[in-house]
């Protein structure tokens, strides 16, 4: 349905995309992965009309299309749910869901708010958003605001839904609910483009995965039978290796001074009952400082003396540039 054919995009001194071609089929979740700077954001912005390609074309339903702005993509049922939360906090849930379609409810110079609330409630139910549509958005959680953005896209009868890092600010439970929602949207024939750094989520929800590296398409593979290590190898161009540094023995070392009621301690309000141990890792991290108490007390004493000197100088030599000071010294204009 959507084909990206030989797309190339240049920025000043940088080639962001180089001859990228990807096919997106209807009714599937297609993941786009890659390291930072691989070209993922540039690719989806070209598909949304935010950027214009320097070479290549976007083909929709067999016909080349030219997208001059994001509105052109919306007219062709291509919707983007960006990583940044884009809602109006002081408006209602219904107003945010139907934000770009309010003119449809205008009749004789008046807006039919009853129809807006009814239609918004239907799309809110579609994405499992269980909050009153007449309530304000300001007090909702990040996950609920993201569901509002998805409901807004579905209310436009989106055929292609682009999700840019949708789980970056969600908890594990909220992420599971979102992935389940994407599966249900996919079953209704919507093409979902899933851009994410979290490969576990890609393996859990995607049907296909396309890997970008340094602006080039490394390949598109079906997710079935693909492992996380294979995706990482495609992303970085080499096998990922981990170095085991062993376990830190936190019980080693002799007992240090207690953290309770110590003047000048690094954590003056610490309520630790057990005294920490003088471990080299703690010394290196700055939690324990040898001879730090005496040094800090000298520093604080010097600061107090400087403040007293500054106050005496300010009383002896007032700043006559301020009107309030001039009036207090009997000066007027």
C-alpha positions, 0 to 999 in steps of 0.5 A, spaced: 500 500 500 505 504 501 512 504 498 518 508 499 522 508 493 529 510 493 529 516 498 535 520 499 535 526 503 541 531 504 542 536 510 548 541 510 554 537 510 550 530 512 547 525 508 541 523 512 538 518 507 541 514 502 537 510 497 532 507 502 526 503 499 521 500 504 514 497 502 509 497 508 503 492 507 496 493 510 494 490 516 501 489 519 506 492 524 512 494 521 518 496 526 523 501 524 529 500 528 536 503 528 541 507 532 541 514 534 542 518 527 541 512 523 535 516 519 529 513 522 526 520 524 528 523 517 524 517 514 518 518 517 518 525 516 518 524 509 512 520 509 508 525 513 510 531 508 514 534 514 521 534 509 521 533 502 526 528 499 532 530 495 531 524 490 526 518 490 518 518 491 513 516 495 508 511 492 501 510 495 496 505 492 500 505 486 500 512 485 506 517 486 504 522 491 507 529 493 507 531 500 508 538 501 506 539 508 503 534 514 496 536 512 497 533 505 499 526 509 492 527 513 488 528 507 491 521 505 490 518 511 497 518 514 497 520 521 503 521 526 503 520 533 510 523 535 514 522 541 512 529 544 505 529 547 501 534 543 495 535 547 492 542 550 492 541 557 486 546 558 481 543 553 477 537 554 478 530 552 473 530 547 476 537 544 483 534 544 480 528 540 476 532 535 481 537 535 482 537 527 475 536 525 471 541 529 469 545 523 465 538 521 460 540 527 459 547 525 452 549 524 449 556 523 455 559 526 454 554 532 458 548 534 454 542 536 458 540 542 453 534 544 455 530 537 463 532 539 462 529 545 458 523 543 463 521 537 469 522 542 467 517 547 466 512 541 474 513 539 476 513 546 472 507 548 476 504 541 483 505 545 480 503 552 481 510 554 476 510 561 476 517 563 470 522 562 471 526 555 468 532 558 474 532 563 480 536 562 486 533 560 491 537 565 490 532 570 491 526 566 497 521 566 502 521 560 499 514 558 492 517 557 495 523 553 498 518 548 491 514 548 488 521 546 493 522 541 492 515 538 484 516 538 485 523 534 489 519 529 483 514 529 478 519 528 481 521 522 480 514 519 487 513 519 490 508 514 497 508 516 499 510 523 506 512 525 508 511 532 515 514 534 517 512 540 511 511 543 513 507 549 519 512 551 515 515 557 510 509 559 511 504 565 511 496 563 504 496 565 502 501 560 506 499 555 503 492 555 496 495 554 499 499 548 502 493 545 495 490 545 492 496 542 496 496 536 495 488 535 487 490 535 488 496 530 492 492 526 487 487 526 482 492 523 487 493 517 491 499 519 498 499 517 502 501 523 509 503 523 513 502 530 519 506 531 522 504 537 529 503 541 526 497 545 527 491 541 523 487 546 517 491 544 519 490 537 520 482 537 513 482 541 508 486 537 512 487 530 511 483 523 516 486 519 522 490 521 527 494 517 534 496 520 537 503 518 544 504 519 548 511 517 542 513 513 542 506 509 537 500 509 541 494 511 535 490 510 527 488 512 526 481 515 520 478 518 520 478 525 518 470 526 525 467 527 529 473 528 533 474 535 535 480 538 542 479 537 541 478 530 537 485 530 543 488 534 548 486 529 544 489 523 544 495 527 551 496 529 555 492 523 558 487 528 557 482 534 555 485 540 559 483 546 559 484 553 564 485 558 563 482 565 566 486 571 564 481 576 560 482 582 562 488 587 563 486 594 559 491 598 561 487 605 568 488 604 572 494 608 572 496 615 567 500 618 567 508 617 564 513 621 556 513 622 552 518 617 548 520 623 549 527 626 555 528 622 557 536 621 559 537 614 557 530 612 555 529 604 548 527 606 546 532 612 539 529 612 541 522 612 537 518 616 541 511 615 541 507 622 547 503 620 554 506 619 557 505 612 563 501 610 569 505 608 569 501 601 574 504 595 567 504 591 564 509 596 570 513 596 570 513 589 563 515 588 563 521 593 559 518 598 565 517 603 570 523 603 576 522 607 577 528 612 571 532 609 568 534 615 574 538 617 575 541 610 567 543 609 567 546 616 572 551 615 569 552 608 562 554 611 566 558 616 569 562 611 563 563 607 559 566 613 565 571 615 565 573 607 557 574 608 558 579 614 563 583 611 559 584 605 553 586 609 557 591 613 560 594 607 553 595 604 550 598 610 556 603 610 556 604 602 549 604 600 547 603 593 544 610 591 542 607 584 536 604 587 530 609 588 528 605 595 535 606 598 535 613 596 528 615 599 530 611 605 537 616 606 532 622 605 534 623 598 528 625 593 527 628 586 
